[in-house]
Amino acid sequence: MRSSFKQTCSITKYLLKNKICSIKRFPLVLMLEITHNCNLTCEGCGRIQEFKETMDRKMSPDECMHAAEECGAPVVSVTGGEPFLHPDLNKIVSGLIAKKRHVYLCTNGITLGDSLGKFTPSPYLNINVHLDGMAETHDRIVGAKGIFKKATDSIRKAKQMGFAVCTNTTIFKDTDPKEIEELFAYLTSLKIDGLLVSPGFSFEDNSNDVFIQKEEFHRKFSFIYGLSKKYRTMNTPMYMQFLMGERDLECTPWGNPTKNYLGWKGPCYLITDAYYKTFKELMDRTDWDKYGRGKDPRCHNCMVHCGYEPTVVLETGKKLKDIYEMAKWNFS
């Protein structure tokens, strides 16, 4: 299966509960930014600009547990910055697992190998390592030499210790399709559990010219759809069809709400118009109808998975064809 049986059951149960209760808007994945401190300066990252004045601040384990309870999402992406720079990361991860949240622990892999002894393999824990290409390309993008080797050595060690490991690869304007296939083949040889791909997207505070514009998406992602037939990609087929221009989807910005030390970030992971003290305030006070393609100009080029994969999940049950395609994809 592309996602674990336990995670599939948890999400299905959660969706049915919200449907029975006639809840219109609810989250699927909590984006928990426990710190924005980082040991890299990647060219595609907007967080190091947006939070440069508050890099030393971090969320406490209690704040993280409260956020998970407030939000209620079955999946939590523990991210940053670099989460492994947080001194209480192991407490946060173990606390979330105790609440039966499916945790994706995002990392650049630099200190992962040396930190694995602090964690225990669990069906609720997935380690997500950032890799944007083979060694030369990835090291250039992250701005430091030797990072690809450290990350892949850590992946190899984590797999040997019994951890579930996936990777996250960003596709930029100059990404070479042949290199991505080489990367996927290499990671598959390491027994990777999943390959997540995302189009390069621009944060409000990052105007770097490496990002793909909307008009280039369809051409760029046709080759990724082809690779999904050969490799264990985690992107749903409907989302891939959307990226190729074969399907139209609307963004679901509340599907992946973001919480960090400043509060609940509204309206979404990429755009910051306000911070709210509670999750309920985020949901109640945000004018969700203002956002999306054709509404807010900042949304024009955005086709990022955290906004559109929730749409796929929520729309899938409406058509038998989509149900069949999702089931076929998940079990392939």
Phi, psi and omega in degrees: 000147180286328169239154186296154178300320180296317180293319178300317179295318180298315181291319179299315178298318179295317179296316180297321179299314180291325178293316179298323181276002178055040177275122186286313183238127177208151183277156175249323181227129174269122175269103186256101181270091188284339175200153174252002175294141183213155178256015175223164175231072183294142184292339180263007186264130177262345184294325182290340174271315185296325186243028184296336180275346185232028184300332185278353181275154181207160177275142177278160176305320180297319178296322179294317180294321179294320178298318179296321178291315179302312187285311178082000181297141181286342181240137178234124174263109179273113190222192183200226015042202179249105184304331183289354173273353178279126184294339182249025183303316182297324177293319180295313181296314181295325178294319179293320179295322178299332176274006180061038171268141176276112189261129169251107183268105187274138183204155172275353173087358185298312182252007183302311184302322181281348185254354187299333180295343179278352185238160178239131177305139183209148175295349178263358184244126175234125176269128186244111185256133182277120176218121184254007179166187175287181194308306184298315181293312183298316180297325177294316183294320182274352174079025179204144181277148175084000184288322178301315181295316179299317182294314182288328173297321178293321177299314180300316180293318180298319179294321178296331180272357176095013178277149170278129184228132173234170178233158178235122183239126178265133178262116181259178182303321184259015180297134180268116180305321181296324179290324178295321177294322176298318179298314181298320179295318179296314180294325177297324178293339177271006179067037179298148184270345179184152182234110179262134181237139179223141173292143176298127184235149184264124170288163178300328186259021178221107181259020180307141185276020180273351189276150178281135173272158186309320185294340182268347186303311188301317180291317184295323189264000175295325181286330177293321178298321177295319179293332181294341177283338184255331187237163187276067178286150183262350178289135181291152180297327179293321177294320178296321177296324176296315180296331180273358179084013181265355181211144179256131177227147173262149179289144173244083189296333179277357182292329179231071182293150183248131176236130173222190186294346178272345180132199177274121189274122181241142008266345188204183182299328185264331185248133178241103175255339181193159170242141182239146183290323182235160178296323179299319178297319177303312184290321186278327188263348179277129176276086187298334182289349180282342191250154180125167180299133181087358180243302178249126183300336179291343181268357190301312184267357188279124173223032188289148188298328183291344176262332188251335175295323174300325177298317179301313181299317183286333183270339188303318184291355185272342181228133180299325180298318180290321177300315179297315183294319178295318180295318179297318180294314185295325183267358180278000000 
